[in-house]
Every structure is written in C-alpha cells, then in structure tokens.
Amino acid sequence: MGYDIDSPRQAGTTRRDALGLAAGLLVGGALSGAMATPAAADENDWVPREEGWLPPEGDWALRDPTSAAPGGDGCVADFDEEFEADLTAAEAALPVDEDSRGLGAPARPTGRFARPLRRRYRVTSRYGVRGNWAAGHHTGIDLGVPNGTPVYAVGGGVVVLARWSGAYGKAVTVRLKDRHYVVFGHLSRISVRQGQRIRPGARIGYSGATGRATGPHLHLEIRARRGYGSDVNPVSYLARRGVRLL
C-alpha cells in the first residue's frame, strides 16, 4: 500500500495471536466492503477534495491511458496542470458580475436547464468509475456520439474558457449561475468564445475525440468549484434540475 514501516511487528506465534489476526482481517474486510464509492452515489453529489487540491507530483504526469480507460469510445483525460492554471487565469480576467457575488450564499438551481445532446447516445463511461485517474475515479460522464454531433449548454452562464485545454482537448468551460462549472471536453469544434454569456440550449460546439480520448464522445464534467477534484455526479445534478441523462 506504500506505507512506510520502520519496524514491522512480528507476526504472533501463539494460537491467541493467530486468532486475533484472523478476526482483524475479517473486521477490516467487512468495513471496507461497506464503504460507499462515487460510482454508487447516484443520488448525491460527491465532492472529494478541498479547493485548490492537487494530486501528488508523479501521480498524474505519466499515466498509462489503457489502464484508465474503462473501454470503448471514452476518455482518459486526467488532471492537467496547464489547463487548471489557464482556467484560473481566465476566470480572473473576467469582469466581476452579479453571478459571482454573494459567494457565501448556498448554491441553488437557477433558471432552466437543457440536455447537452439532442440525439441518441450511449454511455461509454459512467461518473465515479474507479480507475487510474488522479482523483481515483472518472470525474465526468462520457456520452458516445459520432464525430461532429452538436453539443449544447446545459444551463445559462458565462464561458470561462473556450480553447485547447490539454488532456480535455478542445473544450468549453462554463460557469453556471449557481456557481457550478461545466466542462465539455474532447470537442472537434468550438462555437463560443471566452467571456460570452450563453443561455440553456445554446450550441457551444461539436463532439470529437481531441485530447486524451479513445474515440468520439462528449465528456461532460460538472464541478462544485472551479478546481479539479470538486466534481459532482452530473446525472443527479441535472436530474434535480429536470434533465435526465439516463
């Protein structure tokens, strides 16, 4: 497990020690089996990290894409330091407006919401699937569609970033009115610009396989805050706002 052990305790040699060790293993197994994972939390948003959290250096720099991809037309997009830095700088350059004031107030559903795709799709990778990502799980949901399928904004807000975004390829990041952030990743073409205000259902681009992707699809990621690791379940988030993905 990677723990540093200075002086490992010698295993017991008596019958009592052996029985104690067996009991400990059984209890440990029961506890670990009962722990909830993001993949099972379909009804609850799951925010695993604090704002500004970064994965340990070396955990994300050199990853094996085949081990991270659950299969099919999905993505192996992971923490991208350059993208996160660009996102921070881009938001800082935006003018302060009504949507960004009162940050201490609880975020609530604001306005109407829409589906990101208007044609049939298949889910190629669900949110929360455990894998070799820096967060320990898939931070979005992958919706498999042919290359060039129109992609639409799920809610109204302002475009924070609309350009090449490292592992996410050509991507659009939108700050919604409830202060959540939506990343539309692996696009083939972008139809909006940074700083643009958009409404629910506005076309923001077209699906593709740019960046670290194994095939054409839309990677839809919703964050409670701007930074990586604050992802929430996009299925339950949109369901509570009247939009069904599944």
Secondary structure, 3 states (H helix, E strand, C coil): CCCCCCCCCCCCCCHHHHHHHHHHHHHHHHHHHHCCCHHHCCCCCCCCCCCCCCCCCCCCCCCCHHHHCCCCCCECCCCCHHHHHHHHHHHHHCCCCHHHCCCCCCCCCCCCECCCCCCCCEEEECCCCECCCCCCECCCEEEECCCCCEEECCECEEEEEEEECHHHCEEEEEEECCCCEEEEEEEEEECCCCCCEECCCCEEEEEECCCCECCCEEEEEEECCCCCCCEECHHHHHHCCCCCCC
